[in-house]
Amino acid sequence: MKRTVLNIFFFLFLFILAFKIVHQIVIGYAKESWQITEFLINYQGGFVRRGLLGEIILCLYNYTGLSPYILILSICIISYVALTWFIIKSFVKNGYTLFVLPFVFFLGDPIINNFWVKKDVLLILIFISTIYFSLRKSNWNLIFVNLFLIVGLLIHESIGFFCLPILLLILVSQKRDFPKKGKALIKSIITSVSQLIPSIFTFLCVLYFKGSQSVSSQIWASWKPVDFPIQNNDNSQIPTAIDGISWSLEQGLSLTMQMLKNFNGDIYAPIAWFLIILIIYYIVTNISKLNYSILNYKPYKNFNKANLSNILIFQLLTIIPLFILGADYSRWVFYWITTSFAIVLLVPEKNLSVVFPQIILTIGTKANTFLDLLIGKSNVLLLCLIIGFCNSSWGLINSINSGSVVIILQFFSKALHQLL
């Protein structure tokens, strides 16, 4: 009976997510929206961070007349389908549970919080490609590692935070007679860093050439003659996503601090997000307790909890700067969880047991012991069904509305309202 109910719930939730994404496409995205303008940043005002993809889209429009709007949506749809296909195929191949895939803390996040039309999913695919080539034992593959990572960095600098650290660990762990200590370890680290000099240099460049008000104005001016299906009549004001590249570090931090100070629902934002991250960590590290059969597919393998814990902690530490620099918290959670699972799926299990520093292993062990005592081991399914969080800042109602049970209830309530 429980299996039947969970199967119905699973496929009903998938149907609603599919309905949501179709609905979002039908409604469309304005030229000035955050989603679209993130793709419009280009090099028309000179070299600037995030400009590569926008320059390519503009060139394709100028030389072929290809609609930028259609191209942006196509890139996002193909990227999301490709990532979903990779995750499902890899989970099935390894015998892992599929039950967790559509929830807000995993692949459902971009649809539920409506940021699938952004560069995030594409960046995760580039991350996967980079890690894949880093594991191939050939000097030629270092060229592909740097090539993929440089392209990713030129699309959006955030990939540098969650890719470079784990990439360095993987390269260091591949050196002969690893694990090492003392001078031998330092030598291995220096060698690995030297192998990534092109990527590190690019990362520093995109951080330095952050943009200015003049550059933002020239970028937006380059798109003014280009018509989009939905756009404002007055396009004199620079959209926030383009104007944002000119913000100083102080401006960015001040906005983040303002969002963190809110007490929506009488809950202090930092406390709310700390608890959300803690719950997500607990769910994911206990994911093997959700080994429910989906149709004829029955999971037959559990995740290595110790390895998964180490990866989650390490990736969270690398993404913390993004939490500080920007308030798009659901996107950072998406980076955290998808990159962690990608590492589990790509890196051999025997390598994962030795690649992380001892301090990460210690934190993971203590965190797991504490959470098992605090929450217990029988509440994973319940937390999985009700967990939710909003796209940015903190909002109690929006967080509740992103939980799977509430989404299903809202869908049927709206459908019933339309019929009546």
Phi and psi in degrees as a GROMACS rama.xvg file:
@    title "Ramachandran Plot"
@    xaxis  label "Phi"
@    yaxis  label "Psi"
@TYPE xy
-60.8003  -41.533  LYS-2
-61.8105  -42.0892  ARG-3
-63.7565  -45.5  THR-4
-61.6902  -44.9392  VAL-5
-67.1121  -34.9663  LEU-6
-65.5738  -43.0923  ASN-7
-62.1045  -45.1989  ILE-8
-59.6133  -46.4536  PHE-9
-59.5846  -50.8433  PHE-10
-74.7869  -29.6623  PHE-11
-65.5295  -42.0395  LEU-12
-65.67  -40.9142  PHE-13
-59.8466  -42.977  LEU-14
-61.0096  -43.4883  PHE-15
-65.3826  -39.3118  ILE-16
-63.2121  -41.6313  LEU-17
-63.271  -40.8187  ALA-18
-61.7992  -42.1299  PHE-19
-61.0267  -46.0109  LYS-20
-68.6809  -36.0386  ILE-21
-65.6826  -41.5263  VAL-22
-62.3508  -41.3752  HIS-23
-64.6725  -36.3608  GLN-24
-69.7288  -42.4847  ILE-25
-63.8245  -45.4819  VAL-26
-61.8938  -40.757  ILE-27
86.4357  172.286  GLY-28
-125.571  131.496  TYR-29
-70.5614  152.707  ALA-30
-55.1832  -34.9886  LYS-31
-88.6905  -0.560593  GLU-32
-69.8695  158.552  SER-33
-56.1692  -42.6314  TRP-34
-61.1696  -48.9788  GLN-35
-75.3135  -45.3561  ILE-36
-66.5698  -21.1836  THR-37
-62.7909  -28.7008  GLU-38
-84.8533  -10.4727  PHE-39
-91.6746  -9.16197  LEU-40
-63.7004  126.637  ILE-41
-139.302  -167.611  ASN-42
-104.075  20.6051  TYR-43
-69.02  -18.7209  GLN-44
-105.476  12.2874  GLY-45
109.214  173.474  GLY-46
-63.4781  132.068  PHE-47
-153.841  154.929  VAL-48
-58.6586  147.804  ARG-49
69.5393  14.5468  ARG-50
-91.7348  -13.6021  GLY-51
-62.0319  -51.5855  LEU-52
-66.0352  -39.4643  LEU-53
-63.953  -36.8638  GLY-54
-65.7108  -40.8927  GLU-55
-64.7715  -43.5678  ILE-56
-63.562  -41.4226  ILE-57
-65.5938  -41.645  LEU-58
-63.5785  -42.2563  CYS-59
-62.6741  -37.7056  LEU-60
-66.5839  -45.3288  TYR-61
-65.6134  -36.1532  ASN-62
-96.9087  -22.7036  TYR-63
-123.511  -14.6812  THR-64
77.5269  10.0662  GLY-65
-63.6832  128.703  LEU-66
-61.6691  120.17  SER-67
-58.5032  -38.3922  PRO-68
-63.1109  -48.0279  TYR-69
-63.3589  -40.5657  ILE-70
-64.5678  -42.6751  LEU-71
-61.9714  -48.1546  ILE-72
-62.7483  -39.2063  LEU-73
-64.2251  -43.6976  SER-74
-58.5693  -44.4788  ILE-75
-68.8907  -42.3737  CYS-76
-64.7702  -47.4705  ILE-77
-62.2829  -40.8301  ILE-78
-63.7086  -44.5588  SER-79
-66.1431  -42.123  TYR-80
-63.3149  -42.283  VAL-81
-63.943  -43.772  ALA-82
-64.8171  -44.0973  LEU-83
-60.8844  -43.0862  THR-84
-62.0464  -44.1613  TRP-85
-61.4246  -46.0238  PHE-86
-65.2405  -48.2124  ILE-87
-62.1353  -48.1652  ILE-88
-59.6643  -43.4406  LYS-89
-69.1087  -40.2367  SER-90
-63.3932  -45.2954  PHE-91
-65.05  -42.8371  VAL-92
-59.4432  -36.9797  LYS-93
-94.3155  -2.05671  ASN-94
77.8709  24.732  GLY-95
-90.0986  159.599  TYR-96
-66.6008  143.006  THR-97
-99.8618  -7.12473  LEU-98
-60.1357  -32.6169  PHE-99
-82.3541  -10.9381  VAL-100
-58.0869  -43.7218  LEU-101
-83.6843  -3.02052  PRO-102
-74.2165  166.983  PHE-103
-65.8757  -24.2629  VAL-104
-85.188  3.65419  PHE-105
-134.913  -123.508  PHE-106
-73.8493  -16.369  LEU-107
-76.5863  -18.0319  GLY-108
-54.4803  -49.8323  ASP-109
-61.3179  -31.1571  PRO-110
-81.082  -47.6625  ILE-111
-62.8463  -42.0018  ILE-112
-97.713  9.07606  ASN-113
54.5451  52.9533  ASN-114
-128.891  21.2603  PHE-115
-66.2987  -25.4756  TRP-116
-88.8896  69.7989  VAL-117
-153.475  -176.077  LYS-118
-86.0452  -3.40103  LYS-119
-60.8712  -48.9268  ASP-120
-64.1627  -40.4555  VAL-121
-61.0704  -40.7447  LEU-122
-62.9236  -37.39  LEU-123
-65.9012  -38.9323  ILE-124
-63.9126  -39.4177  LEU-125
-65.8198  -40.3606  ILE-126
-58.0798  -46.9067  PHE-127
-60.3516  -43.8422  ILE-128
-63.5055  -41.3783  SER-129
-62.994  -47.9832  THR-130
-64.0533  -40.1086  ILE-131
-57.303  -48.7194  TYR-132
-71.9481  -26.9275  PHE-133
-67.7486  -21.1033  SER-134
-90.7253  -9.56259  LEU-135
-81.7995  134.145  ARG-136
-89.9969  78.1684  LYS-137
-157.56  137.43  SER-138
-62.6072  -29.6207  ASN-139
-63.1246  -29.9637  TRP-140
-67.8384  -22.8982  ASN-141
-63.2206  -30.1257  LEU-142
-64.0484  -44.8542  ILE-143
-67.9807  -37.0648  PHE-144
-57.6829  -51.6357  VAL-145
-67.1621  -36.9919  ASN-146
-63.9505  -50.0481  LEU-147
-62.2351  -44.2667  PHE-148
-67.7773  -38.3234  LEU-149
-63.985  -43.7019  ILE-150
-59.6186  -44.2472  VAL-151
-60.7456  -42.7893  GLY-152
-64.8173  -36.2564  LEU-153
-74.2402  -21.1113  LEU-154
-81.4728  -46.8891  ILE-155
-160.064  128.882  HIS-156
-68.2372  -14.519  GLU-157
-61.3233  -26.4859  SER-158
-63.2554  -25.2529  ILE-159
-63.2689  -32.8465  GLY-160
-71.2364  -44.4646  PHE-161
-98.0833  -0.779509  PHE-162
-110.328  -46.8224  CYS-163
-58.3595  -45.7957  LEU-164
-60.8709  -48.3635  PRO-165
-68.765  -31.7573  ILE-166
-64.6887  -42.4962  LEU-167
-62.4636  -42.5806  LEU-168
-60.5061  -43.1468  LEU-169
-63.8393  -44.4228  ILE-170
-65.2231  -40.6773  LEU-171
-63.5345  -41.475  VAL-172
-68.578  -17.3821  SER-173
-85.9718  -8.57554  GLN-174
-70.1737  150.759  LYS-175
-57.225  141.181  ARG-176
61.9657  30.2813  ASP-177
-76.4559  143.028  PHE-178
-80.7555  149.46  PRO-179
-120.626  169.135  LYS-180
-137.286  163.055  LYS-181
61.011  -135.074  GLY-182
-62.9779  -35.9283  LYS-183
-63.1012  -39.8757  ALA-184
-67.2289  -43.5897  LEU-185
-60.4278  -41.0368  ILE-186
-63.4677  -41.2304  LYS-187
-64.4482  -39.5731  SER-188
-65.4349  -44.2832  ILE-189
-62.0592  -42.3802  ILE-190
-61.9321  -44.0396  THR-191
-65.6574  -40.9975  SER-192
-62.2644  -41.5353  VAL-193
-62.9129  -31.8298  SER-194
-70.0962  -20.264  GLN-195
-109.803  15.8556  LEU-196
-54.5294  -43.9931  ILE-197
-58.924  -41.1051  PRO-198
-70.771  -42.5413  SER-199
-63.5289  -41.4965  ILE-200
-61.9048  -43.4823  PHE-201
-62.6093  -40.8665  THR-202
-60.5578  -44.4853  PHE-203
-64.8415  -36.6003  LEU-204
-65.4161  -45.0853  CYS-205
-71.9454  -23.5373  VAL-206
-74.8194  -35.594  LEU-207
-77.0116  -46.4906  TYR-208
-87.6578  68.8606  PHE-209
-79.0368  -18.9721  LYS-210
113.026  171.27  GLY-211
-148.615  174.213  SER-212
-62.8887  -37.3943  GLN-213
-65.0645  -43.6874  SER-214
-64.0013  -43.8738  VAL-215
-59.2872  -41.3891  SER-216
-63.2254  -42.2717  SER-217
-68.7594  -36.1482  GLN-218
-63.0174  -48.5706  ILE-219
-66.4964  -35.5803  TRP-220
-63.0152  -33.2828  ALA-221
-68.4326  -19.1114  SER-222
-102.342  -8.72538  TRP-223
-59.1103  -37.6869  LYS-224
-74.6722  -10.6185  PRO-225
-90.7826  121.217  VAL-226
-84.134  139.844  ASP-227
-118.578  155.841  PHE-228
-56.6366  -36.7295  PRO-229
-125.968  120.887  ILE-230
-158.717  156.166  GLN-231
-77.8589  150.977  ASN-232
-69.1416  -36.2175  ASN-233
-97.1  105.896  ASP-234
-110.564  28.8814  ASN-235
-76.7657  -29.5345  SER-236
-85.6335  133.014  GLN-237
-72.3838  125.949  ILE-238
-60.3766  152.915  PRO-239
-60.4548  -40.1595  THR-240
-62.0669  -35.1632  ALA-241
-81.8102  -42.2315  ILE-242
-63.6069  -28.1479  ASP-243
-63.4186  -25.1094  GLY-244
-69.0981  -16.202  ILE-245
-93.0331  -4.31668  SER-246
-68.1609  142.168  TRP-247
-76.4298  166.356  SER-248
-59.0919  -38.7837  LEU-249
-63.5006  -40.8468  GLU-250
-63.2328  -46.234  GLN-251
-61.4677  -44.9372  GLY-252
-66.9275  -36.1269  LEU-253
-65.6413  -38.4369  SER-254
-65.6839  -41.3758  LEU-255
-62.2076  -43.3582  THR-256
-64.5616  -37.9513  MET-257
-61.8058  -42.3878  GLN-258
-70.1031  -31.3365  MET-259
-75.1339  -17.1615  LEU-260
-84.0504  -6.01903  LYS-261
-75.6086  152.711  ASN-262
-119.895  43.9769  PHE-263
-58.5312  129.601  ASN-264
69.979  19.2598  GLY-265
62.5019  24.0055  ASP-266
-117.922  125.759  ILE-267
-68.0343  128.91  TYR-268
-53.0279  -47.9332  ALA-269
-60.456  -36.5575  PRO-270
-66.4201  -42.9487  ILE-271
-59.9308  -47.5261  ALA-272
-70.2803  -33.2393  TRP-273
-61.6665  -44.2453  PHE-274
-67.4055  -38.6957  LEU-275
-61.2504  -47.5114  ILE-276
-63.3299  -39.065  ILE-277
-63.3892  -43.9645  LEU-278
-66.3358  -42.4479  ILE-279
-61.3467  -44.3972  ILE-280
-58.1078  -43.9465  TYR-281
-64.0304  -45.229  TYR-282
-60.2945  -49.0575  ILE-283
-66.7623  -40.0989  VAL-284
-70.5879  -18.6372  THR-285
-110.329  26.1583  ASN-286
-61.7237  -26.0901  ILE-287
-66.9115  -15.3375  SER-288
-79.0245  -3.411  LYS-289
-108.432  31.8405  LEU-290
-77.7866  61.8052  ASN-291
-90.7091  143.112  TYR-292
-71.5078  136.465  SER-293
-114.54  110.502  ILE-294
54.4601  -120.655  LEU-295
-94.3777  0.884841  ASN-296
-91.8001  121.596  TYR-297
-118.61  119.896  LYS-298
-59.6877  140.664  PRO-299
-127.127  4.36473  TYR-300
-138.344  141.695  LYS-301
-97.6903  148.593  ASN-302
-67.3318  145.536  PHE-303
-72.9578  107.079  ASN-304
-61.7671  -39.3715  LYS-305
-63.8232  -46.7435  ALA-306
-63.7253  -43.577  ASN-307
-63.4288  -39.3126  LEU-308
-62.5383  -44.9539  SER-309
-61.7999  -42.641  ASN-310
-64.9195  -46.364  ILE-311
-59.8011  -44.0559  LEU-312
-65.9248  -45.2616  ILE-313
-63.4487  -46.9003  PHE-314
-66.3325  -34.785  GLN-315
-63.8971  -41.397  LEU-316
-62.7035  -36.7604  LEU-317
-73.4937  -25.0248  THR-318
-92.9174  -12.1577  ILE-319
-51.7767  -40.8307  ILE-320
-55.8014  -33.1029  PRO-321
-68.565  -37.799  LEU-322
-62.0035  -32.844  PHE-323
-80.2097  -39.2872  ILE-324
-83.0281  -24.5163  LEU-325
-143.716  157.232  GLY-326
-103.246  11.3678  ALA-327
-82.3478  66.6489  ASP-328
-64.0844  -34.5914  TYR-329
-65.5394  -31.4248  SER-330
-68.6867  -39.1713  ARG-331
-68.3695  -35.994  TRP-332
-62.5508  -41.194  VAL-333
-59.9134  -45.8319  PHE-334
-57.9354  -47.5367  TYR-335
-58.054  -52.3158  TRP-336
-74.7643  -44.4295  ILE-337
-67.8511  -39.3935  THR-338
-68.8423  -35.1487  THR-339
-63.3082  -45.9992  SER-340
-67.7792  -35.9755  PHE-341
-60.6131  -40.1629  ALA-342
-64.7629  -43.4157  ILE-343
-59.4098  -41.2732  VAL-344
-76.2621  -26.195  LEU-345
-99.4727  -40.8584  LEU-346
-85.5918  128.854  VAL-347
-54.717  142.98  PRO-348
-59.0121  -37.1109  GLU-349
-66.4712  -30.127  LYS-350
-73.6636  -36.2718  ASN-351
-65.3678  -26.2062  LEU-352
-74.9246  -13.4143  SER-353
-123.32  -6.49962  VAL-354
-78.1206  -27.1987  VAL-355
-92.4951  147.096  PHE-356
-60.2241  155.239  PRO-357
-59.5013  -33.7633  GLN-358
-62.9166  -34.1873  ILE-359
-67.0644  -41.9831  ILE-360
-62.5217  -41.1006  LEU-361
-65.2087  -44.8176  THR-362
-61.0116  -43.8802  ILE-363
-60.8159  -45.7387  GLY-364
-62.2013  -46.9034  THR-365
-67.1686  -39.1224  LYS-366
-64.1124  -43.2698  ALA-367
-64.9844  -42.4123  ASN-368
-62.6127  -44.6595  THR-369
-63.7072  -46.4559  PHE-370
-69.4687  -34.9056  LEU-371
-62.6444  -38.5562  ASP-372
-73.1811  -38.441  LEU-373
-73.8283  -45.7085  LEU-374
-100.774  -34.637  ILE-375
89.6392  165.212  GLY-376
-98.4792  2.64303  LYS-377
-105.903  4.42305  SER-378
-107.417  11.8042  ASN-379
-64.3724  -46.5916  VAL-380
-62.2646  -45.1824  LEU-381
-60.381  -46.6177  LEU-382
-62.8085  -38.8704  LEU-383
-61.7209  -37.6587  CYS-384
-76.0569  -30.0607  LEU-385
-105.875  -14.916  ILE-386
-60.6816  139.169  ILE-387
-159.299  160.509  GLY-388
-159.423  154.041  PHE-389
-88.0241  172.927  CYS-390
-67.5136  -41.5181  ASN-391
-148.663  166.223  SER-392
52.6759  -140.814  SER-393
-144.547  131.814  TRP-394
-147.663  123.492  GLY-395
-63.687  -48.6079  LEU-396
-64.8771  -45.0976  ILE-397
-62.8561  -35.7036  ASN-398
-67.835  -42.5045  SER-399
-62.5425  -40.926  ILE-400
-67.8854  -16.2123  ASN-401
-93.2554  -0.668353  SER-402
-74.2018  146.519  GLY-403
-62.6533  -41.4712  SER-404
-63.2242  -44.2212  VAL-405
-66.3678  -39.2216  VAL-406
-59.2552  -43.4008  ILE-407
-67.0145  -43.2443  ILE-408
-62.2996  -41.7723  LEU-409
-65.338  -39.2794  GLN-410
-61.5208  -47.9963  PHE-411
-70.4859  -32.8727  PHE-412
-65.3378  -43.3824  SER-413
-66.9524  -40.4555  LYS-414
-62.9339  -42.3144  ALA-415
-66.0524  -39.1742  LEU-416
-62.7085  -39.0444  HIS-417
-65.909  -37.4175  GLN-418
-70.6047  -34.9418  LEU-419
